[in-house]
């Protein structure tokens, strides 16, 4: 694939700006950049989903498979197998072949041969077995003839991934392939892609996944694309080095400007002093000071020009989160006790769960897609009633929740500040502004419409919301999905520093490593593993 001078505009602004690159054999490229930088837009252009661009995309007759983010609701009544055959193009080929087979002539023999060849390239006669093999690797064990509407979000992603892999394309364009996948599926997919010789362009929030697969990085920033012939881990080291160099340059130029201002002020003060003496007719000293005045006037002109020519580069200081959440009276009851709890609904329920969560615990909920992890969290939060058993929440527990869907219960035109104010009557705007600043949400952003924010921005707003509400027990469900590096680093810093209780579901390996959970619950079996809590 060769891309030359590619540009794409939205509302008159270049999202992709004069981008050129070559995707060569065995290139497995990680496409990185902040949310809203145009990564998904670029993949859609390369896969011909978007057309209104300038420049050139040459695929050299290579086939492309693009991973969609969701299955459209119009397909809900199709079975898994029907949907896969449709999306791979096999259904269309079968229909055309059947029509020609019923009326085969010399005139349509060539067309029939081409269609049959395409069908064989897709391994159409073995599609059901191939689909079962892929889905088994992705830890999907359900029947192929159940309806799409019965599947969870993670299960739908597995179906979409199977479509991409069955197409046997030359180039894979993968947009967040690990979102909502359980760990077993992630590990299988990682190995599958690692062993493949296909060209790939991958967007992923899963840093471990990227680092284990890609051999090159494309960074998209302000419409421009920069190539790094490095692994993801090496790229991060390079970016950190670049950051430190930019910081040194920024600080050096700031210091230089400060010194020039001082020199300029001294020169001006000297000249003003001479002029004052002139006003008092101090003629005896005028001749002696004339040459000095002339020199200083020249210095003023030179210093002013030099000061004007200093261009201070744009530099964004990395902000550590200095304040997270309040820890109020430790003597109050902030523990959670669960006895023989069964969660679920009519046709699904969990096994009995027995669990004691002392305040300050880090709890990790494990289980494959569809095993009831989110249902369990919602039961703790009181969003769903338990089917049986006892759930005792300490009287001082203040629960805060960030779900997979950060657009739940939000009005269309609601701004960031109104979103935070509507559920909190204890803090005024000035207090909320102070908290927002801790989460790198500046004054200009506070009146942005919430639903228009990127996933990373919405996550930062929701963390600020929890801080506003003085939460002491965080419940987080796959919070790392769709996040850019900046938002991910914020989450990672939070789970390392937070002193309250965290109850979370995540398949992100970096996240789980940093969480370093004291308690692990297997939602499928009810098994609880505990380790001795470290003394801080």
N, C-alpha and C positions, 0 to 999 in steps of 0.2 A: 504494500500500500504506500503510495506517494501522495503527500498533501502539500500543495503549494499556495501560499498567499491567501489562506482561508480567513474570511471575516464573516461575522454574523452580528446583526444589530437587533436590539430590542428597544423600542421607543427612542430611536435615534442614537442609542449608545452602543458602542462596540463591545459585545460580551466576548466575542472571539476576534482578535485584532491582528491580522496579517500573520497567521500561524503557518509554519511549514515544518514538516518532518517526514521521515521515512520509517515505516514499520517493516523491518527486515526479518529474514528467517531466524527462528528461535528467539526473537525478541519477545520477552514477557515484561510488559511495561506497567508500572504502577502510575496511575494518573492522580496527582495530588493537588490540593488547593483548598482554600477556605470554602465554606458553604456559600453558594451564589457566585462562585468564580467562573462557572461555565462548563464544569466537567461533564455533567449529564448532557448538556446542550451539544458538546463536541461529539459524544458518543452517538447521539441521535442524528447528527449530520453525517457521520461516517457510515451509519447504518441506513441512510436514506429516509429516516423518519422526518427530518426537517430538510426543506428544499431551498428556502429563500436566502442562500448564502452567496458570497462572491469568492472567487478563487477556484481551485481545482482539486478534486479528490479522485485519484486513479487507483482502482482496485486491481488492475491487471488481470481481470477475469477471475479473481479470487472470490470465493463465497464467504459470506459474513453471517454470523449468528449473534444476535443482540439479546441480552437478558432484560426482559421487561421487569418492572417493579411490582406489578399486580395483574391479576386476572380480572378482566372487565366483568361487571355484574351480568351482562347479557349472556355469559357462558355458564351461569350457575346451574342450569338444568342439564348440562351435558355431563356425561360420565368422564372420569379421568382419561380413559382410553380414547374416547371420542375427541376430547379436547386436544390431546397430544397429537393424534393423527391429523387434526385440522391445522394446528399450529406448525407442524413440521412440513406440511404440504402434501402428506401422503393421501389424505382423504380426497383432495382435488385430483391428484394423479390417478387414484383408483377409479374415480368417476369418469374421467376422460378415457382411461384404458377400457373400461367396461363398454362405453358408447362405441368405441372403435372396434372392439372385439365382436360386437353384435353386427357390425357392417364393415368388415375388413375387405379392402380393395387394394389394387396396385397403387392407386392415387394416394391413399392415406397410410400405406405401409411404412413410409419413411417417418411420418409423424408418430406412428405407433412405436416404432423402434426407438425414437428419441425419448418418448415418454417412459417406455419400459426401462431404458438405460438410467434415467433419472430416478426411477423407482428402485432400481437395483443399487444405485449409489447411496440411497438412503436406507438400504437393507430392509426394504419394505416387508418382505416375506418373514422376517424375523423380528419385526418391530415389537411385538408383545413380549417376547423373551428378553430382548434388549432393554425394554422399558423396565421390566421387573428387576433386572440385574442392576440398573442404575439406581432405581428407587430403593432397592435393598441396601446398596452402598450408602445411600443417604438416610438410612434408618427409617424408611417408610414401609410399613408392613400391611397397609390396608388393601382391600380389594380394588382392582382397577376399574370396576364398573359402578362404584358409588358416585354420587353427584358431587360436582365441584363445590356446591353450596354447603356441604357438610364438613369441609376442611377448615382447619385453623390457619392463621396467617403463615406460620412456619411451614405447614404442610403444602400450602399453595406455592411458596417459594421453591420447595423441592420439585413440584410439578413443572414450574417454569425452568428450573435448572435442567431437568430431564429433557425438555424440549430442545434446549440449546445443545446439549451433549449428543442427542440423537441426530441432529442435523449434520453432524460430521463436517462442519465448515472449516475453511482454511484459517479464518480469523475469528477469534472470540472477543466480543465486547461485553464486559461484565460490570454491571452497575450494582454495587453493594451485594455481591453474591452470598455473603454469610449472614445477612440480616435475618433475624428470627430463627436461625438454624440451631439445633442442639449440637453439642460438642462432637458427638460421634459423626454427625453428618459433615461438620466443618473439617474434621480430620480426614475423612474419606475424600472430600472434594479437593482439599489441599494436596493430597498425594496424587490424585487423578490429574490435576493441572500441572503439578510439579514434574510428573513423568511424561507429559504430553510434549510433542514437538511443534504444536500449533502456535501461531502468533497470537498474542493476547494484549488487550488494553483493559486494565482492571482498576475500578474505583472501589476502595474498601476502607471502612473505619477500623478494621481489625488489623492492627499493626503486626501482630505475630503472623497472621495469614499472608500479608504482603511480603514481609521479610523472608518467609520461607519459599516464596514463589518467584518474585520478580527479579530481573537482572538489570533493570533500567528504570529510571524515574523521569516522567514528564511532569513538570510543575507549571500549573496554570495560575497566573497572578495578574490581575488588572488587564486581562485580555491577551497577555503575552505568554508564550510557552518557552520554558527553559529546560534543556535536556541535561540529565546527569547519568553518566554511565556507571552507576553505583547500585548496590543493593539498597533496600529501604533503610536499614540500620546505618549504612555508610552515608547515605543521603542526610539523615538526621544529624550525624556528626558534622558533616560539611555545612549544613544550615546553621548549626550552633556556632561553628567557627566564623561563618559569614556574619552572624549576628554580633559576635564579640568584636569583629573588625569594624562593623558599622557603628557600634557603640563607641569604640575608641575614636573613630573619625568624628562622630557627632560631638563627643565631649571635647575633643581637641579644637574643633572649629568654634564651639561655644566659648571655650576659654580664650581663644584668639580674638573673637569678637568682643568679649568682655574687656580684654587688655587694650584693644584698639579704642574702645569707647573711653577708657580711662585716659589714654594718651591724648585723644581728641579733646576731652574736657579740660585737661591741663593746658593744652595749647590755646584753647579759647579763653581760659581764665587769664593767661599771661597777656594775650592781646587786649582783652578787656581792661586789664590793669594799666597797660600803656595808654590806651585811649582815655582813661580817667585822668592820668597824669597830664595828658595833652590839654584836657579841659581845664586843668588848674594852672596852665601856662608854665609848666616846669621846663622852661626852654633849655636850661643847662644840660639836662639829661637826654633831650630828644634826639640829638645827633648820635649820641652813644648807643641809644636803643633802636635806632632806625633799622640797622642791619639785622638785629635779633628779631624785630617785628616782621621784617620781610621774610626771614627764614621760617618763622612760626606760621605765617599766613600760608606759605608753601606747604608746610607740614599739615596744616588743617585741610587743605585741598587734597593732598595725597592720602591722608588718613580717611577722609570722608569717602573718597573714591574706593579705597581698599575695603572699607567697611561695607560699602554698597555692593561690592562684587563678591562678598562672601555668601555662598549659597549653602545654607544649612540643610542637609538631606533630611527627608522624612524618616523619622525613627520612632518606632513604637516600643516603648519600654515594656518588658514583661512584668506584669503585676502579680505578685504573690497575693493570695487571698488572706488578708491579715485577720479578718473576723469571719467566723462561720455562723455559729448558733450559740445561743446562751445555754449555760448549764446552771439551772436554778437549784433549789434546795435538794441536795443529794439524799436527805433523809426521807423524802417523800417516796411513795411506792411507784416506781417506774418499770416494774417487771411485768412480763407477760407469761401467763400460764395456760397451757393447752392440754386438755385431757380427753382422750378418745374422740377427738374431733373428726367428723366426716363432712367434707365439702362437696358441692356439686349441684346437680339438677336431675331431672327425671331419668334421662338415659345415660348419665355419667356421674360417678362419684369416686372420691379418693378412698384409699384405705384409711384405717383409724390412725390418727396422728397424736402422739404424746410428746410434748416439748415444753421445756421451761427456758425462758429467755431472760436472764438477768440483765439489768440496765448496763449499757456499754458493750454488749455483745455484738459481734459481727456474724450475721447469720446468712448462709448461702443456701438457696433452695435449688436442688438439682432435679433433672428429669428430662425426658425426651419431649419433643413437640406434642402437644395435646394431652399431656399427662396430668394437668390440673394445677400447674404452678401459679398462673395468674389468678385462677379461681381461689386458691388458698390465700393469696395476698389480699384479694378483695373481701374475703371473709374476715380476715384480721381487721381490715379497715372499716368493716361494717356495711360495705356496699352490697354484700350478699349474706343471707342468713345461713348458718350451718345446718346441715341435715340432722346431725345429732352430735352429742358430746358437749363439752364445756370450754368456753373461751373467756379467760379472766384478764382484763386489761387494767393495769395499775391505775389508781386514781390520779396520778400525776403524769401519766403518759400523754404526750402531745404528738399525735401521729401526723406525719406529712408524707405525701405520695407523689411520685413522678411516674407516670405510666408510659407505655410504649407510644401512646397517642397523645401528644402534647397539645392537641387541638380540641380535646374534650371539654364540654361545658364553657365554651368561649363564644361571645357575641361577635357578629361579623365585623363591626366597626369599632370594637373595643381596643383602646390604646393600652400600652404597657402600664401606664400609671393607673388607669381606671381598673385594669385587670387585677392589680395588686391591692388597690384600695377597697374593692367591692367586698372582699372577705375579711377585712381587717379594720376594726374600729379603734384599736388601741394606739396606733401610731399615726402621726400626722405626715404630711407630704415631705417635710424637711428630713424627718427620720428615714422615710422610705428612699428619698434621693441619696442619702448617705450610704444606705445599704446597697442600692443599685450601683453606686460608684465602686464598691468593693468587688462587684462582679463584672466590672469593665463595661458597664452600660452607661454611656455618657449622657450629658444633659440634653443634647440635640436628639438623641434616640428615644427619649422617654414618651414622646407623643406619637411614636410610630404605631400603626395598626398591628396588633399582635398576630393576627392570622397571616400577615404578609411577611413575617420574620422567617429567617432560615431555621431549620431544625436546631442548629447549634445555638442560635440566638434565643430560641424559645426555651432551650434547656437552661441557659444562664438566667433567663427571667424567672423560670420556675424554681431554680435554686435560691434566687433572691426572695421569691415568694415564701419559701420555707424559712428563710432567715427572718423575714418580716414577722412571720407567725410564731417565732420563738419555738420551733419544733425541737423535740429532744429524741424522737424516734423516726428515722427515715425509712420509708418503704419504697424501693426502686425496682421497676420492672423493665429490664433490657434498656437502660437509659443511654447506652452508648450507640444505639442504632442511629445511623444517618448523621453522626456528628463529625465536624471537622477537627483537625489536630488541636486547635485552640480550645474548643469546648471539651474535647477528650482530656486534655491536660488539666482542665479545671475539675472535672469529675475525679480524675486520679488523685489530685491534690486533696480534694474533699474527703475521699474515703480513707486516705492515710492519716489526716489530721483530726477528723471528726471524733469527738469523745462520747457522743451519745450512742444509741443503738442503731444499727443498720440491718435491715432485713431485705435481701435482694435476690433477684433472678438475673443472671447474666451468663452468656456463653462466650464472652470476651475474655480470652486467656490473660491478657495483661491486667485487666480489671480485677479478675479473681486472684491473681498473684499479689496485687497490692492490697486487696481487701483482707487477705490472710485470715480467713474466717475462723472463729472459735467454734462455731456450730455449723454442721452441714446436715441438711435434711433431704433424704431421697424421697420425693413426693410419691413415687410409685410404690415403694415397699414400706414407707413409714420409718425406715431405719434412720437413726440419729447418731452422728459421729461428733464427739466433742474432744477438744484438746485443752490442756492446761493454759489458762489465760496468762499472757505475758504481763509482768509488772512494768508499768510505764514510769 
